[in-house]
Amino acid sequence: MMAGIALAAVYLLRKFQQGIEVGTEVYEAARSRTTDLIEHFFPLVNSNSMITHAVTFPDGSRHAVPGEAVNDAGYFLWQGAWYRLLVNTNGSKIAVPK
């Protein structure tokens, strides 16, 4: 009789542990999806603000262009003139006049 009760207690304990493991997985997945949604609709950091481009200009000079200065199409204003940021065949970033 005691062995049956002990076996039932071990069985119930194991089921409880499995439930906790499943609950933890569900919680982690829900937390991850919620975080992704919040960051998508309310971005806390502009990822371009963490980038500085080393750009070669048409006159051969090189300047650091902040990432937030470059729009989605690759255009940026530098010293009163518009340029487009492109990457040449060597992988170097170049400024092409608009």
Phi, psi and omega in degrees: 000313180295324179294322178295319179293318179297317179296319178295320179295318178296318179299312180295322178297317179295318178297320178297317179296319178297321178296321178295318180298316179294317178299321179295317179297317179296316179299313181298318179295316179295319179296317180296314179296320180295317178298316179299317179295316180298315181292331179290313184273335181226071183296133181273332183227131172283114184299332178293337181291345180264005183244136170235125182267132172269107190246136174264126181268165184304331180278002179094349179285154179240137180221155175271122180249121179297141181300326181288348178279343182265125181279180184298332180274355178096006181270146176210155180261125180227117179049046175084001180235147179270136178228162173243133180276120178231166176245126181278182184294338178276353182090005179275147179273131181233153176257125179248127180302145181286000000 
